[in-house]
Amino acid sequence: MQRWIKLPDGRFVDAARVALIGKPETYQRLDEEGNDLGPAVTLNLGLDFQREHQLSVNGTREEMSALLKALMGSTGNGGA
């Protein structure tokens, strides 16, 4: 069964295909003029164990928290 989750950048991913979730890393966002936009978080998602099937997702702490909750909630209720 497919469970589509919307990523912060607008793409969709099937939560059932996520094989690995990387460690969230924080960094400071800057605009084109060098102004500080606040902290952001990047997260690597692997849809397979091959490097070509990995995504890097960027967003705010709240967006990444919602994404992780959606991924964990959708993978924990599968039936046998």
MODELLER restraints for C-alpha pairs under 7 A, 6 or more apart:
rsr = mdl.restraints
at = mdl.atoms
rsr.add(forms.Gaussian(group=physical.xy_distance, feature=features.Distance(at['CA:2:A'], at['CA:14:A']), mean=5.91, stdev=0.5))
rsr.add(forms.Gaussian(group=physical.xy_distance, feature=features.Distance(at['CA:2:A'], at['CA:16:A']), mean=6.22, stdev=0.5))
rsr.add(forms.Gaussian(group=physical.xy_distance, feature=features.Distance(at['CA:3:A'], at['CA:14:A']), mean=5.28, stdev=0.5))
rsr.add(forms.Gaussian(group=physical.xy_distance, feature=features.Distance(at['CA:3:A'], at['CA:15:A']), mean=5.46, stdev=0.5))
rsr.add(forms.Gaussian(group=physical.xy_distance, feature=features.Distance(at['CA:3:A'], at['CA:16:A']), mean=6.39, stdev=0.5))
rsr.add(forms.Gaussian(group=physical.xy_distance, feature=features.Distance(at['CA:4:A'], at['CA:12:A']), mean=6.14, stdev=0.5))
rsr.add(forms.Gaussian(group=physical.xy_distance, feature=features.Distance(at['CA:4:A'], at['CA:13:A']), mean=5.47, stdev=0.5))
rsr.add(forms.Gaussian(group=physical.xy_distance, feature=features.Distance(at['CA:4:A'], at['CA:14:A']), mean=4.51, stdev=0.5))
rsr.add(forms.Gaussian(group=physical.xy_distance, feature=features.Distance(at['CA:4:A'], at['CA:15:A']), mean=6.05, stdev=0.5))
rsr.add(forms.Gaussian(group=physical.xy_distance, feature=features.Distance(at['CA:5:A'], at['CA:12:A']), mean=5.51, stdev=0.5))
rsr.add(forms.Gaussian(group=physical.xy_distance, feature=features.Distance(at['CA:5:A'], at['CA:13:A']), mean=5.45, stdev=0.5))
rsr.add(forms.Gaussian(group=physical.xy_distance, feature=features.Distance(at['CA:5:A'], at['CA:14:A']), mean=6.30, stdev=0.5))
rsr.add(forms.Gaussian(group=physical.xy_distance, feature=features.Distance(at['CA:5:A'], at['CA:15:A']), mean=6.38, stdev=0.5))
rsr.add(forms.Gaussian(group=physical.xy_distance, feature=features.Distance(at['CA:6:A'], at['CA:12:A']), mean=4.46, stdev=0.5))
rsr.add(forms.Gaussian(group=physical.xy_distance, feature=features.Distance(at['CA:6:A'], at['CA:13:A']), mean=6.56, stdev=0.5))
rsr.add(forms.Gaussian(group=physical.xy_distance, feature=features.Distance(at['CA:8:A'], at['CA:59:A']), mean=6.12, stdev=0.5))
rsr.add(forms.Gaussian(group=physical.xy_distance, feature=features.Distance(at['CA:8:A'], at['CA:63:A']), mean=6.42, stdev=0.5))
rsr.add(forms.Gaussian(group=physical.xy_distance, feature=features.Distance(at['CA:15:A'], at['CA:71:A']), mean=5.88, stdev=0.5))
rsr.add(forms.Gaussian(group=physical.xy_distance, feature=features.Distance(at['CA:15:A'], at['CA:74:A']), mean=6.64, stdev=0.5))
rsr.add(forms.Gaussian(group=physical.xy_distance, feature=features.Distance(at['CA:15:A'], at['CA:75:A']), mean=6.95, stdev=0.5))
rsr.add(forms.Gaussian(group=physical.xy_distance, feature=features.Distance(at['CA:16:A'], at['CA:75:A']), mean=6.39, stdev=0.5))
rsr.add(forms.Gaussian(group=physical.xy_distance, feature=features.Distance(at['CA:17:A'], at['CA:47:A']), mean=5.36, stdev=0.5))
rsr.add(forms.Gaussian(group=physical.xy_distance, feature=features.Distance(at['CA:18:A'], at['CA:45:A']), mean=6.73, stdev=0.5))
rsr.add(forms.Gaussian(group=physical.xy_distance, feature=features.Distance(at['CA:18:A'], at['CA:46:A']), mean=5.76, stdev=0.5))
rsr.add(forms.Gaussian(group=physical.xy_distance, feature=features.Distance(at['CA:18:A'], at['CA:47:A']), mean=4.47, stdev=0.5))
rsr.add(forms.Gaussian(group=physical.xy_distance, feature=features.Distance(at['CA:19:A'], at['CA:46:A']), mean=5.48, stdev=0.5))
rsr.add(forms.Gaussian(group=physical.xy_distance, feature=features.Distance(at['CA:19:A'], at['CA:47:A']), mean=5.30, stdev=0.5))
rsr.add(forms.Gaussian(group=physical.xy_distance, feature=features.Distance(at['CA:19:A'], at['CA:48:A']), mean=5.63, stdev=0.5))
rsr.add(forms.Gaussian(group=physical.xy_distance, feature=features.Distance(at['CA:20:A'], at['CA:45:A']), mean=5.97, stdev=0.5))
rsr.add(forms.Gaussian(group=physical.xy_distance, feature=features.Distance(at['CA:20:A'], at['CA:46:A']), mean=4.92, stdev=0.5))
rsr.add(forms.Gaussian(group=physical.xy_distance, feature=features.Distance(at['CA:21:A'], at['CA:44:A']), mean=6.04, stdev=0.5))
rsr.add(forms.Gaussian(group=physical.xy_distance, feature=features.Distance(at['CA:21:A'], at['CA:45:A']), mean=4.86, stdev=0.5))
rsr.add(forms.Gaussian(group=physical.xy_distance, feature=features.Distance(at['CA:21:A'], at['CA:46:A']), mean=6.35, stdev=0.5))
rsr.add(forms.Gaussian(group=physical.xy_distance, feature=features.Distance(at['CA:22:A'], at['CA:43:A']), mean=5.99, stdev=0.5))
rsr.add(forms.Gaussian(group=physical.xy_distance, feature=features.Distance(at['CA:22:A'], at['CA:44:A']), mean=4.84, stdev=0.5))
rsr.add(forms.Gaussian(group=physical.xy_distance, feature=features.Distance(at['CA:22:A'], at['CA:45:A']), mean=6.19, stdev=0.5))
rsr.add(forms.Gaussian(group=physical.xy_distance, feature=features.Distance(at['CA:23:A'], at['CA:43:A']), mean=6.43, stdev=0.5))
rsr.add(forms.Gaussian(group=physical.xy_distance, feature=features.Distance(at['CA:24:A'], at['CA:41:A']), mean=6.36, stdev=0.5))
rsr.add(forms.Gaussian(group=physical.xy_distance, feature=features.Distance(at['CA:24:A'], at['CA:42:A']), mean=5.75, stdev=0.5))
rsr.add(forms.Gaussian(group=physical.xy_distance, feature=features.Distance(at['CA:24:A'], at['CA:43:A']), mean=4.81, stdev=0.5))
rsr.add(forms.Gaussian(group=physical.xy_distance, feature=features.Distance(at['CA:25:A'], at['CA:41:A']), mean=5.50, stdev=0.5))
rsr.add(forms.Gaussian(group=physical.xy_distance, feature=features.Distance(at['CA:25:A'], at['CA:42:A']), mean=5.37, stdev=0.5))
rsr.add(forms.Gaussian(group=physical.xy_distance, feature=features.Distance(at['CA:25:A'], at['CA:43:A']), mean=6.61, stdev=0.5))
rsr.add(forms.Gaussian(group=physical.xy_distance, feature=features.Distance(at['CA:26:A'], at['CA:39:A']), mean=6.62, stdev=0.5))
rsr.add(forms.Gaussian(group=physical.xy_distance, feature=features.Distance(at['CA:26:A'], at['CA:40:A']), mean=5.59, stdev=0.5))
rsr.add(forms.Gaussian(group=physical.xy_distance, feature=features.Distance(at['CA:26:A'], at['CA:41:A']), mean=4.40, stdev=0.5))
rsr.add(forms.Gaussian(group=physical.xy_distance, feature=features.Distance(at['CA:26:A'], at['CA:42:A']), mean=6.40, stdev=0.5))
rsr.add(forms.Gaussian(group=physical.xy_distance, feature=features.Distance(at['CA:27:A'], at['CA:39:A']), mean=5.69, stdev=0.5))
rsr.add(forms.Gaussian(group=physical.xy_distance, feature=features.Distance(at['CA:27:A'], at['CA:40:A']), mean=5.50, stdev=0.5))
rsr.add(forms.Gaussian(group=physical.xy_distance, feature=features.Distance(at['CA:27:A'], at['CA:41:A']), mean=6.35, stdev=0.5))
rsr.add(forms.Gaussian(group=physical.xy_distance, feature=features.Distance(at['CA:28:A'], at['CA:38:A']), mean=5.79, stdev=0.5))
rsr.add(forms.Gaussian(group=physical.xy_distance, feature=features.Distance(at['CA:28:A'], at['CA:39:A']), mean=4.54, stdev=0.5))
rsr.add(forms.Gaussian(group=physical.xy_distance, feature=features.Distance(at['CA:28:A'], at['CA:40:A']), mean=6.04, stdev=0.5))
rsr.add(forms.Gaussian(group=physical.xy_distance, feature=features.Distance(at['CA:29:A'], at['CA:36:A']), mean=6.10, stdev=0.5))
rsr.add(forms.Gaussian(group=physical.xy_distance, feature=features.Distance(at['CA:29:A'], at['CA:37:A']), mean=5.17, stdev=0.5))
rsr.add(forms.Gaussian(group=physical.xy_distance, feature=features.Distance(at['CA:29:A'], at['CA:38:A']), mean=5.69, stdev=0.5))
rsr.add(forms.Gaussian(group=physical.xy_distance, feature=features.Distance(at['CA:29:A'], at['CA:39:A']), mean=5.86, stdev=0.5))
rsr.add(forms.Gaussian(group=physical.xy_distance, feature=features.Distance(at['CA:29:A'], at['CA:40:A']), mean=6.13, stdev=0.5))
rsr.add(forms.Gaussian(group=physical.xy_distance, feature=features.Distance(at['CA:30:A'], at['CA:36:A']), mean=4.83, stdev=0.5))
rsr.add(forms.Gaussian(group=physical.xy_distance, feature=features.Distance(at['CA:30:A'], at['CA:37:A']), mean=5.45, stdev=0.5))
rsr.add(forms.Gaussian(group=physical.xy_distance, feature=features.Distance(at['CA:31:A'], at['CA:37:A']), mean=6.79, stdev=0.5))
rsr.add(forms.Gaussian(group=physical.xy_distance, feature=features.Distance(at['CA:40:A'], at['CA:59:A']), mean=5.64, stdev=0.5))
rsr.add(forms.Gaussian(group=physical.xy_distance, feature=features.Distance(at['CA:40:A'], at['CA:60:A']), mean=4.73, stdev=0.5))
rsr.add(forms.Gaussian(group=physical.xy_distance, feature=features.Distance(at['CA:40:A'], at['CA:61:A']), mean=6.31, stdev=0.5))
rsr.add(forms.Gaussian(group=physical.xy_distance, feature=features.Distance(at['CA:41:A'], at['CA:58:A']), mean=5.75, stdev=0.5))
rsr.add(forms.Gaussian(group=physical.xy_distance, feature=features.Distance(at['CA:41:A'], at['CA:59:A']), mean=5.52, stdev=0.5))
rsr.add(forms.Gaussian(group=physical.xy_distance, feature=features.Distance(at['CA:41:A'], at['CA:60:A']), mean=5.71, stdev=0.5))
rsr.add(forms.Gaussian(group=physical.xy_distance, feature=features.Distance(at['CA:41:A'], at['CA:61:A']), mean=5.90, stdev=0.5))
rsr.add(forms.Gaussian(group=physical.xy_distance, feature=features.Distance(at['CA:41:A'], at['CA:64:A']), mean=7.00, stdev=0.5))
rsr.add(forms.Gaussian(group=physical.xy_distance, feature=features.Distance(at['CA:42:A'], at['CA:56:A']), mean=6.75, stdev=0.5))
rsr.add(forms.Gaussian(group=physical.xy_distance, feature=features.Distance(at['CA:42:A'], at['CA:57:A']), mean=5.53, stdev=0.5))
rsr.add(forms.Gaussian(group=physical.xy_distance, feature=features.Distance(at['CA:42:A'], at['CA:58:A']), mean=4.38, stdev=0.5))
rsr.add(forms.Gaussian(group=physical.xy_distance, feature=features.Distance(at['CA:42:A'], at['CA:59:A']), mean=6.55, stdev=0.5))
rsr.add(forms.Gaussian(group=physical.xy_distance, feature=features.Distance(at['CA:43:A'], at['CA:56:A']), mean=5.74, stdev=0.5))
rsr.add(forms.Gaussian(group=physical.xy_distance, feature=features.Distance(at['CA:43:A'], at['CA:57:A']), mean=5.19, stdev=0.5))
rsr.add(forms.Gaussian(group=physical.xy_distance, feature=features.Distance(at['CA:43:A'], at['CA:58:A']), mean=6.49, stdev=0.5))
rsr.add(forms.Gaussian(group=physical.xy_distance, feature=features.Distance(at['CA:44:A'], at['CA:54:A']), mean=6.79, stdev=0.5))
rsr.add(forms.Gaussian(group=physical.xy_distance, feature=features.Distance(at['CA:44:A'], at['CA:55:A']), mean=5.61, stdev=0.5))
rsr.add(forms.Gaussian(group=physical.xy_distance, feature=features.Distance(at['CA:44:A'], at['CA:56:A']), mean=4.54, stdev=0.5))
rsr.add(forms.Gaussian(group=physical.xy_distance, feature=features.Distance(at['CA:44:A'], at['CA:57:A']), mean=6.21, stdev=0.5))
rsr.add(forms.Gaussian(group=physical.xy_distance, feature=features.Distance(at['CA:45:A'], at['CA:54:A']), mean=5.58, stdev=0.5))
rsr.add(forms.Gaussian(group=physical.xy_distance, feature=features.Distance(at['CA:45:A'], at['CA:55:A']), mean=5.09, stdev=0.5))
rsr.add(forms.Gaussian(group=physical.xy_distance, feature=features.Distance(at['CA:45:A'], at['CA:56:A']), mean=6.36, stdev=0.5))
rsr.add(forms.Gaussian(group=physical.xy_distance, feature=features.Distance(at['CA:46:A'], at['CA:53:A']), mean=6.08, stdev=0.5))
rsr.add(forms.Gaussian(group=physical.xy_distance, feature=features.Distance(at['CA:46:A'], at['CA:54:A']), mean=4.23, stdev=0.5))
rsr.add(forms.Gaussian(group=physical.xy_distance, feature=features.Distance(at['CA:46:A'], at['CA:55:A']), mean=6.27, stdev=0.5))
rsr.add(forms.Gaussian(group=physical.xy_distance, feature=features.Distance(at['CA:47:A'], at['CA:53:A']), mean=5.45, stdev=0.5))
rsr.add(forms.Gaussian(group=physical.xy_distance, feature=features.Distance(at['CA:47:A'], at['CA:54:A']), mean=5.87, stdev=0.5))
